Amino acid sequence: MGSRDSVVEIDFLERRLLPDSGSNDETESEHGVETVLYSASFQELEDNYVKYQTALWILYSLPLILAWGIGLFMLLYIPVRRYILRKDIRSRRLYVTPNAIVYKVTKPVPFPCFGVLKKEKYVLLPSVADVVIEQGYLQSFFGVYSTRIENVGVRRPPSDDVQIQGIADPRAFRKAVLSRLSNMMSENFSRQVSMNEDFQNFGTGYSSAAWARHNVGACIAYPMSPSKSFRHDSFPSSGELILQKLEEVGSSVKRVQSLIQEQHCQKSGTIE
């Protein structure tokens, strides 16, 4: 049951993130509209990509001619291979949404009469470390680039890596991804700052409330004379409390002085 629920959750996320067509700037989901920030193109390099893959196929086929004639069958398979490559690159869709990088492709199987193979893949932007652009010697000859998306602290098998060839402008795609990552980091930083400010304001308010409770406790511990007491329906301010305490201290000092004077007078009368 757990695996079934996880599959349903992944399908739900993919429906939210994956767009329906490449011509729209927005893709509809079950709960609203998902904005497409950048859409990569493959059509400009279709011929170069097909030529590059054909040359690579021939290089693989020639050494295998000596291996029971397997390379000869591979050479005869070239027209079908080129047909599959063109269908592949024409069906590719690569998007950058506010939350993820989405890649969709539909291509025929090695024998096209048996149907097509659909692939939909997405990479959440917070898990992206970098977008690496690579170009080998044969790729540079045909002007084809390979784009690889690196993940942050996630170990995956090589077959699960997101590696895409034939993007017309891979640098623009990389710039779009990194720009969105930078904006997300700025938004997270501003959110953390606002949370810290709210916490500090809450701490300040809590300290003021504690100080008020302390003053109320002081009033209860040191009651004033009835003539100077406040009504129960009014609450004294901090300045009034200080003045009341000073008056009480002053009255206590006067009483001590009067006692000292009385004792002094008694002593003087005894001496006489």
C-alpha positions as CSV (number, residue, x, y, z in Angstrom):
1,M,0.0,0.0,0.0
2,G,2.9,2.4,0.7
3,S,4.4,2.0,-2.7
4,R,1.0,2.5,-4.3
5,D,0.4,5.7,-2.4
6,S,3.9,7.0,-3.3
7,V,3.2,6.3,-7.0
8,V,-0.1,8.2,-6.8
9,E,1.7,11.1,-5.1
10,I,4.4,11.2,-7.8
11,D,1.7,11.2,-10.5
12,F,-0.1,14.1,-8.8
13,L,3.2,16.1,-8.6
14,E,3.9,15.4,-12.3
15,R,0.4,16.5,-13.3
16,R,1.0,19.8,-11.4
17,L,4.4,20.4,-12.9
18,L,4.3,18.9,-16.4
19,P,2.8,21.3,-19.1
20,D,0.5,20.0,-21.8
21,S,2.0,21.8,-24.8
22,G,5.1,23.7,-25.8
23,S,3.3,26.7,-27.3
24,N,1.7,27.9,-24.1
25,D,3.3,30.0,-21.4
26,E,1.1,28.4,-18.7
27,T,0.1,24.8,-18.1
28,E,-3.2,23.9,-16.3
29,S,-3.2,21.6,-13.3
30,E,-5.9,20.3,-11.0
31,H,-5.6,23.2,-8.6
32,G,-4.8,26.1,-10.9
33,V,-2.3,27.3,-13.5
34,E,1.4,26.5,-13.4
35,T,3.6,29.1,-15.1
36,V,6.3,28.0,-17.6
37,L,9.3,30.3,-17.0
38,Y,11.5,28.9,-19.9
39,S,10.9,26.5,-22.7
40,A,14.0,25.0,-24.5
41,S,14.0,24.3,-28.2
42,F,15.5,21.4,-30.1
43,Q,14.3,21.9,-33.7
44,E,17.2,24.1,-34.7
45,L,19.7,21.3,-34.2
46,E,17.6,18.5,-35.5
47,D,19.8,17.8,-38.6
48,N,23.0,18.2,-36.7
49,Y,21.8,15.9,-33.9
50,V,20.7,13.2,-36.4
51,K,24.0,13.4,-38.3
52,Y,25.9,13.1,-35.0
53,Q,24.0,10.1,-33.8
54,T,24.3,8.5,-37.3
55,A,28.1,9.0,-37.3
56,L,28.3,7.5,-33.8
57,W,26.2,4.5,-34.9
58,I,28.5,3.9,-37.9
59,L,31.6,4.1,-35.6
60,Y,30.0,1.4,-33.4
61,S,29.0,-0.7,-36.4
62,L,32.3,-0.9,-38.2
63,P,34.3,-2.8,-35.6
64,L,31.4,-5.2,-35.1
65,I,31.4,-6.3,-38.7
66,L,34.1,-8.9,-37.8
67,A,31.9,-10.1,-34.9
68,W,29.7,-12.6,-36.8
69,G,28.5,-9.8,-39.1
70,I,26.5,-7.9,-36.4
71,G,27.9,-4.6,-37.6
72,L,26.5,-5.3,-41.1
73,F,23.0,-5.6,-39.7
74,M,23.6,-2.4,-37.8
75,L,24.5,-0.6,-41.0
76,L,21.4,-1.8,-42.7
77,Y,19.4,-0.5,-39.7
78,I,20.6,3.1,-40.2
79,P,17.5,4.4,-42.1
80,V,15.2,3.1,-39.3
81,R,17.6,4.6,-36.8
82,R,17.4,8.0,-38.4
83,Y,13.6,7.9,-38.5
84,I,13.6,7.1,-34.8
85,L,16.0,9.9,-34.0
86,R,13.9,12.5,-35.9
87,K,10.8,11.4,-34.1
88,D,12.6,11.6,-30.8
89,I,14.0,15.1,-31.1
90,R,10.8,16.5,-32.6
91,S,8.8,15.2,-29.6
92,R,11.1,16.6,-26.9
93,R,9.8,19.2,-24.5
94,L,11.9,20.8,-21.8
95,Y,10.4,23.3,-19.4
96,V,11.5,25.3,-16.4
97,T,8.6,25.9,-14.0
98,P,8.7,27.9,-10.7
99,N,9.2,24.5,-8.9
100,A,10.9,22.1,-11.2
101,I,12.7,21.2,-14.4
102,V,10.4,19.1,-16.6
103,Y,11.5,16.9,-19.5
104,K,9.0,15.0,-21.8
105,V,9.8,12.8,-24.8
106,T,7.8,10.4,-27.0
107,K,9.8,8.2,-29.4
108,P,9.2,5.0,-31.3
109,V,10.7,1.8,-29.9
110,P,13.7,0.2,-31.8
111,F,11.1,-1.5,-34.1
112,P,8.5,1.3,-34.7
113,C,5.7,-1.1,-35.7
114,F,5.5,-2.1,-32.0
115,G,4.5,1.4,-30.8
116,V,6.1,4.3,-29.0
117,L,7.9,4.9,-25.7
118,K,6.8,7.9,-23.5
119,K,9.1,9.4,-20.9
120,E,8.2,12.2,-18.4
121,K,10.8,13.3,-15.9
122,Y,11.0,16.2,-13.5
123,V,13.7,17.4,-11.1
124,L,12.7,19.7,-8.2
125,L,14.6,22.9,-8.3
126,P,15.7,22.9,-4.7
127,S,17.6,19.6,-5.4
128,V,19.5,21.1,-8.3
129,A,23.2,21.8,-7.7
130,D,24.2,22.9,-11.2
131,V,23.5,22.5,-14.9
132,V,26.7,21.2,-16.6
133,I,27.2,21.7,-20.4
134,E,29.5,19.2,-22.0
135,Q,30.8,18.8,-25.6
136,G,33.1,16.0,-26.8
137,Y,35.3,16.0,-29.9
138,L,32.7,14.4,-32.2
139,Q,29.9,16.6,-30.7
140,S,32.0,19.8,-31.4
141,F,32.4,18.7,-35.0
142,F,28.6,18.6,-35.4
143,G,27.8,21.5,-33.0
144,V,25.9,19.4,-30.5
145,Y,25.9,19.8,-26.7
146,S,25.1,17.5,-23.9
147,T,23.4,19.0,-20.8
148,R,23.6,17.3,-17.5
149,I,21.6,18.3,-14.3
150,E,23.5,17.7,-11.1
151,N,21.7,17.0,-7.8
152,V,22.5,18.2,-4.3
153,G,23.8,15.4,-2.1
154,V,21.7,12.8,-3.8
155,R,23.4,9.5,-5.0
156,R,21.6,8.0,-8.0
157,P,22.7,5.4,-10.6
158,P,24.0,6.8,-13.8
159,S,21.0,5.5,-15.7
160,D,18.8,7.8,-13.6
161,D,20.7,11.0,-14.3
162,V,19.0,13.6,-16.3
163,Q,21.2,14.0,-19.4
164,I,19.8,15.7,-22.5
165,Q,21.4,16.2,-25.9
166,G,20.5,18.5,-28.7
167,I,19.3,21.6,-26.9
168,A,19.6,24.5,-29.3
169,D,20.8,27.0,-26.7
170,P,22.0,25.1,-23.6
171,R,23.5,28.3,-22.0
172,A,20.2,30.1,-22.0
173,F,18.6,27.0,-20.4
174,R,21.3,27.0,-17.7
175,K,20.9,30.7,-17.1
176,A,17.1,30.3,-16.7
177,V,17.6,27.5,-14.1
178,L,20.3,29.3,-12.1
179,S,18.2,32.6,-12.2
180,R,15.2,30.8,-10.8
181,L,17.4,29.1,-8.1
182,S,18.8,32.5,-7.1
183,N,15.3,34.0,-6.8
184,M,14.2,31.1,-4.7
185,M,17.2,31.6,-2.4
186,S,16.4,35.3,-2.1
187,E,12.8,34.5,-1.2
188,N,13.8,32.0,1.4
189,F,16.3,34.5,2.9
190,S,13.7,37.2,3.1
191,R,11.2,34.8,4.7
192,Q,13.7,33.8,7.3
193,V,14.5,37.5,8.1
194,S,10.8,38.2,8.5
195,M,10.4,35.2,10.8
196,N,13.3,36.4,12.9
197,E,11.8,39.8,13.2
198,D,8.5,38.4,14.2
199,F,10.2,36.3,16.8
200,Q,12.1,39.3,18.2
201,N,8.9,41.3,18.4
202,F,7.2,38.4,20.2
203,G,10.1,38.3,22.6
204,T,9.9,42.1,23.3
205,G,6.2,41.8,23.9
206,Y,6.7,38.9,26.3
207,S,9.3,40.9,28.2
208,S,7.0,43.8,28.6
209,A,4.2,41.6,29.9
210,A,6.7,40.0,32.4
211,W,7.7,43.4,33.6
212,A,4.1,44.4,34.1
213,R,3.4,41.3,36.1
214,H,6.5,42.0,38.2
215,N,5.1,45.5,39.0
216,V,1.7,44.1,39.9
217,G,3.4,41.6,42.3
218,A,5.3,44.5,43.9
219,C,2.1,46.4,44.5
220,I,0.6,43.3,46.2
221,A,3.7,42.7,48.3
222,Y,4.0,46.3,49.4
223,P,0.4,47.7,49.9
224,M,0.0,51.4,50.2
225,S,-1.9,53.3,52.9
226,P,-5.7,53.4,52.4
227,S,-5.7,57.1,51.8
228,K,-3.4,56.7,48.8
229,S,-4.7,53.4,47.4
230,F,-6.2,53.1,44.0
231,R,-9.6,51.9,43.1
232,H,-9.9,48.3,41.9
233,D,-11.3,49.3,38.6
234,S,-8.2,51.4,37.7
235,F,-4.7,50.1,37.0
236,P,-1.7,52.4,38.1
237,S,1.1,53.2,35.6
238,S,4.8,52.5,36.3
239,G,5.5,56.2,37.0
240,E,2.8,56.4,39.6
241,L,4.0,53.2,41.3
242,I,7.5,54.7,41.5
243,L,6.2,57.9,43.1
244,Q,4.1,56.0,45.6
245,K,7.2,54.0,46.6
246,L,9.2,57.1,47.1
247,E,6.5,58.7,49.3
248,E,6.5,55.5,51.4
249,V,10.3,55.6,51.8
250,G,10.1,59.3,52.7
251,S,7.5,58.7,55.4
252,S,9.5,55.9,56.8
253,V,12.6,58.2,57.0
254,K,10.6,60.9,58.8
255,R,9.4,58.3,61.4
256,V,12.9,57.2,62.0
257,Q,14.1,60.8,62.5
258,S,11.2,61.5,65.0
259,L,12.2,58.4,67.0
260,I,15.8,59.5,67.1
261,Q,14.8,63.0,68.3
262,E,12.6,61.6,71.0
263,Q,15.4,59.4,72.3
264,H,17.8,62.4,72.2
265,C,15.4,64.5,74.2
266,Q,14.9,61.8,76.8
267,K,18.6,61.4,77.3
268,S,19.1,65.2,77.7
269,G,16.3,65.3,80.4
270,T,17.9,62.5,82.4
271,I,21.3,64.2,82.4
272,E,19.7,67.5,83.8
